[in-house]
Amino acid sequence: MNGLRLRSLAVPGLLAAAILLLALAAPMLPLADPVRQDVARRLAGPSAAHLLGQDEYGRDVLSRILWGARVSLAVAFTATALAATLGTALGILGGYFRGVIELLTVRAAEIVLCFPPLLLALLVVTLMGPGTGTLIFSLAILFTPGFARVAYAETLSVRALDYVTAQQALGAPTRRILARTLLPNIAPPLIVQFSLTVASAMVLESGLSFLGLGVVPPSPSWGLMIRGARTTMEQAPLLLLWPCLALAGAVLVLNLLCDRLRDVLDPRGRSTGSPGFLRKLAALPPAPVESVPLLRVEGLTLQVKGRHGSVTLVRDAGFSVGRGETVAVVGESGSGKTLTVLAVMGLLPAAVVPVAGRILFTGRDGHVRDLLRLPEAQMRALRGRDLAMVFQDPSSSLNPLLRIGDQVAESLRAHGAKSSESVVPLLRQVGLPDPERQAQAYPHEVSGGQRQRAMIAAAIANHPRLLLADEPTTALDVTVQAQILSLLTDLKRAEGGMGMVFVTHNLAVVSDIADRVVVMYAGEVVEEGPVADVFAAPRHPYTAALLASVPEGGAERLAAIRGTVPQPLDMPAGCRFAPRCERAIEICREVAPALVEVSLVRRSRCVRWKELV
């Protein structure tokens, strides 16, 4: 931890500790009995025997202040802890699962907000009778919706982030995702909410005790002391000062402590370390490609419901991946590449629904499963074990609150591993320098290339049969890109014929890493075939246009593709590329072409593919 941040805890920490210790030690301190009355000396001022004087019944004020702290703090912390536990659980469940669960948790809790807090507390106390137990129950009910709303709002903002999806891709159980991924990342605002709620609970407890509906006399309470001092404030104004000062001071100290604690517990605010040097792996001999496909996507169609009905995002997409083979999926942004890969992992956004097609995957046991129709429990068992995924941005794909080693170990624990001893060897395998130290580092303390290597280590931890890489080099500089590509190639061979789907928009990358290429445009596969054949003689105008726009393509002049990818709501009637195609004829604008076989290993979605050179 940063030393400066730790020092910022010193003053509020010592003050809070002093308040708690005095309250806890009240029975052991040489104090007068807080309920013993000495009416003859009522309203007496400070003296050696009574440092803060005596109240309207002759009771020692200092003793009642310290014993009252026990009651006020106990009620406030107990009620807040109950509200925080219940409210956070309701908020996380509602924000993560949405739908009916949200109605039964967050929305149901918000009913309490319809009632004024003090009136609701008065109602509960009136029905159940005054007392400490009733007061704690009342306050817990009042403050639960506040925690539920904070947890719900934070969960909504976190659940869609890449590192949550990455945990799902590793096959982590839902309970572990909620407890280890979501909860730590929404904790800082909950800590602030806790401090504010403790302060509010202390004030509300004092208010109810002041009204005679909280702590029952003669038990000491700051609210009861303020109530008693109100009637004698002209004769002994100090009797009103002491409990008010104790209440205000405790509230301020707790707020300051929790605010500083929030900053210290969040490692994202810590100083970063120096990134280490990257290291390449030695090349290994290539593994043979089997004829039986490891993955076969057939007729995949994805839709999302809109204002004007269902909108098709991906239509009739299909390709296959053999064991030991790398298939690159390329195309402009908005072509449906990432959605297709997420469909394979079963991690589509909630609004996107597969309406047709099959995704056939051959598992370790040799059985072929349709991933689109597999129950979630079985799909989760495959993620991170048979199927693994590396995401685009390593900065957002790693949980910022957990150490790198813990996150790599999570992929092992998700599938039954009892020990995390293999974490350091995994980090060493992917080329992280000083893996022992890097395992203890937080994501922000290492470079972007090292973060991506850590993500790859988590993905290959269980030796998957198929690795899906969604533009894993986009956020990295050119030098690191080359190292990551080399690493992926070597790992694929080292893993005994692991298949790989590599999503990218960079055709230069495809020529270095892939065996076959699938070109997608506007949600459709427009061409497929071996990389060398497709690049040498494209059989679709879109592929030819992409190749002409690549700087490394050897062309004398770069060619830009006119226009933009059409929006899903505004797809042309015929060929989707026709409005941008220089070779389009009338039939291209009227009839949607089918994906036809150009040869035994190539396919094209163009009626004029024979005329292309």
C-alpha positions, 0 to 999 in steps of 0.5 A, spaced: 500 500 500 502 507 498 505 509 505 501 516 504 494 513 504 496 509 510 498 515 514 491 518 512 488 513 516 492 515 522 488 520 525 481 518 524 483 511 525 486 513 532 480 517 534 475 512 532 479 506 536 479 511 542 471 512 541 470 504 541 475 502 546 472 507 551 465 505 550 467 497 550 471 499 556 466 503 560 464 497 565 472 496 567 473 504 568 473 507 575 466 510 573 460 512 577 454 507 577 450 511 571 443 509 573 445 511 581 441 517 583 443 523 588 437 528 588 440 532 593 446 534 588 442 534 582 444 539 576 451 540 580 457 542 576 463 539 574 468 537 580 473 532 582 468 526 583 464 528 577 468 531 572 462 533 567 457 534 573 451 531 575 444 531 571 437 532 573 437 526 577 444 527 580 447 521 576 454 522 573 454 525 566 461 522 564 459 515 566 452 516 562 456 519 556 461 513 556 455 508 557 451 511 552 456 510 547 455 503 548 448 503 547 448 508 541 454 505 537 451 498 538 444 500 536 447 503 530 452 498 528 448 492 529 442 495 525 447 498 519 450 491 519 443 488 518 441 493 513 448 492 509 448 485 509 440 484 506 440 490 502 447 489 498 444 481 497 438 484 494 441 489 490 447 484 487 441 479 485 437 484 482 442 488 478 445 481 476 439 477 474 434 483 472 427 481 470 423 478 475 429 477 480 429 485 480 422 486 481 422 481 487 428 484 490 430 491 489 423 494 487 420 490 493 425 493 497 424 500 495 416 500 497 419 502 504 422 508 501 414 511 500 414 512 507 417 517 511 423 514 515 421 517 522 414 516 521 415 508 519 420 508 525 414 511 529 409 506 526 414 500 528 416 502 535 408 503 536 406 496 534 412 492 537 413 497 543 419 501 545 426 497 546 433 496 543 431 490 539 425 493 536 429 499 535 435 495 531 429 492 527 426 498 525 432 502 523 434 495 519 428 496 515 429 503 514 436 503 511 436 496 507 433 500 501 438 505 501 444 499 500 439 495 495 439 501 491 447 503 491 449 495 490 444 495 484 446 501 481 453 499 481 452 492 479 449 494 473 455 498 471 460 492 473 456 486 470 457 488 463 464 489 464 469 485 460 472 482 467 465 479 469 464 476 462 471 473 462 470 470 469 463 467 465 468 465 460 472 461 465 466 457 467 466 460 474 460 459 478 455 464 479 456 465 486 463 466 485 462 471 480 458 475 485 462 474 491 469 475 488 468 479 482 462 483 483 462 485 490 469 487 491 468 492 485 462 495 488 465 495 495 467 502 495 461 506 495 458 501 499 463 503 505 461 510 504 454 508 504 455 504 511 459 510 514 453 515 512 448 510 515 451 509 521 451 516 522 444 516 520 442 511 525 446 514 531 442 520 529 435 517 528 436 512 535 437 519 539 431 522 536 427 516 537 430 516 544 429 523 545 421 522 543 421 516 548 420 511 543 427 508 543 432 506 549 428 505 555 430 509 561 434 508 566 438 505 561 443 511 558 443 513 551 445 520 548 438 521 546 435 520 553 440 525 555 439 530 550 431 529 552 433 530 560 437 536 559 432 540 554 428 541 561 434 544 565 438 547 559 437 554 562 440 552 569 445 547 567 446 548 559 453 544 559 448 538 560 445 539 553 452 540 550 456 534 552 451 529 549 450 533 543 458 534 542 459 526 543 454 525 538 456 530 533 464 528 534 462 520 533 458 521 527 464 526 524 470 521 526 466 515 523 465 519 516 472 521 516 474 514 517 470 510 512 472 515 507 479 514 508 478 507 508 475 507 501 481 510 498 486 505 501 482 499 500 481 501 492 488 498 489 486 502 483 488 509 486 495 506 488 502 508 485 504 503 479 510 499 478 515 499 472 513 494 467 518 489 466 521 486 459 517 481 455 520 475 453 518 470 447 517 463 447 521 458 443 517 455 437 515 448 437 513 444 431 506 444 428 501 439 430 497 436 425 490 438 423 484 433 424 479 432 418 473 432 423 471 439 425 472 441 433 467 446 432 462 447 426 457 453 426 451 452 421 446 457 419 447 461 426 442 467 426 442 472 431 436 477 433 434 483 437 428 486 439 427 493 437 421 498 436 419 495 429 420 488 431 426 483 431 432 486 428 437 481 425 444 482 427 447 476 424 444 472 418 446 464 416 453 465 419 457 458 418 464 456 419 468 450 422 475 449 426 479 443 426 483 441 431 490 444 431 487 449 426 487 457 426 481 460 423 481 468 422 474 471 422 475 478 419 471 484 417 469 491 419 466 494 425 459 492 426 460 486 421 458 481 427 464 478 428 464 479 436 457 476 436 458 470 433 464 468 437 460 470 444 454 465 441 459 460 441 461 461 448 454 462 450 455 469 453 451 473 448 448 480 451 441 478 454 437 482 448 441 478 443 437 471 441 439 466 437 433 464 433 436 459 428 442 455 427 447 450 430 453 450 434 456 443 434 462 442 439 466 436 440 468 435 447 474 431 450 469 425 451 468 425 443 461 427 444 458 432 439 454 438 443 449 443 440 452 449 444 446 453 443 441 448 446 446 446 452 443 448 459 447 453 462 450 448 468 453 444 462 455 450 458 459 453 464 462 446 465 465 447 458 467 454 459 474 455 461 476 448 460 474 445 453 472 452 451 476 459 453 476 466 451 481 472 450 478 478 450 480 485 446 482 490 452 486 486 457 485 493 462 478 492 462 478 484 462 482 483 468 479 485 475 482 491 478 481 489 485 484 482 485 492 480 484 494 477 477 495 470 480 489 470 484 485 471 477 489 466 474 488 461 479 480 462 479 480 459 472 483 453 476 479 453 482 472 454 477 474 447 475 475 443 481 483 444 482 484 445 489 491 448 489 494 454 485 501 452 485 501 452 477 499 459 477 507 461 477 509 456 471 503 458 467 505 465 468 512 463 466 509 459 460 506 465 457 513 469 458 511 474 464 518 476 467 519 474 474 512 471 474 513 470 482 512 477 483 507 478 477 503 474 480 502 478 486 501 484 482 495 488 481 493 489 473 494 496 473 502 495 476 504 491 469 504 493 462 498 492 457 502 486 454 503 483 460 496 484 462 494 480 456 499 475 457 496 474 464 489 473 460 492 468 456 495 464 462 488 464 465 485 462 458 489 456 457 490 454 465 485 448 463 488 446 456 482 448 452 480 444 446 478 451 443 481 458 444 477 464 442 481 470 441 477 477 440 482 482 437 487 480 443 492 485 440 488 491 438 489 495 444 497 494 444 503 497 440 506 494 434 512 490 437 507 487 443 502 485 438 508 481 434 510 478 441 502 476 443 501 473 436 507 469 436 505 467 443 498 465 441 501 461 435 506 457 440 501 456 445 496 453 440 502 448 438 504 446 445 497 445 447 497 438 443 493 441 437 488 446 440 484 450 435 483 457 435 478 462 432 482 469 431 477 475 431 480 481 427 480 487 422 487 486 421 488 482 415 496 483 416 495 479 422 491 474 419 497 472 414 501 471 420 497 467 424 491 463 421 490 457 416 483 459 414 479 466 413 472 467 414 470 474 411 464 477 414 460 483 412 454 486 415 452 480 419 453 475 414 459 470 411 461 473 404 467 469 403 471 463 406 477 459 404 485 458 406 488 464 407 493 463 401 488 462 396 483 468 399 489 473 399 492 471 392 485 471 389 479 473 392 472 471 390 468 477 393 469 484 392 469 486 399 475 481 400 478 484 394 477 491 397 479 490 404 486 487 401 487 493 397 486 497 403 491 494 407 498 498 407 502 491 407 498 489 401 504 491 396 499 495 392 502 502 389 496 506 391 491 504 397 484 504 396 478 506 401 472 502 401 466 508 399 460 508 404 459 505 411 457 498 413 449 499 413 445 499 420 441 492 422 435 496 421 437 499 414 439 493 410 439 493 403 434 488 399 439 484 395 446 483 396 448 487 403 455 490 400 451 492 393 451 499 395 458 500 396 460 495 390 463 497 384 461 491 380 454 491 383 449 490 377 441 490 377 440 483 380 445 484 386 440 490 388 434 485 388 436 478 390 440 476 396 445 471 394 447 465 397 453 462 400 456 458 394 462 453 393 467 456 389 471 450 390 472 444 395 475 448 400 472 455 398 465 459 399 463 466 396 457 470 397 457 473 390 453 472 384 459 474 380 465 471 383 467 467 377 469 474 374 473 476 379 481 476 378 
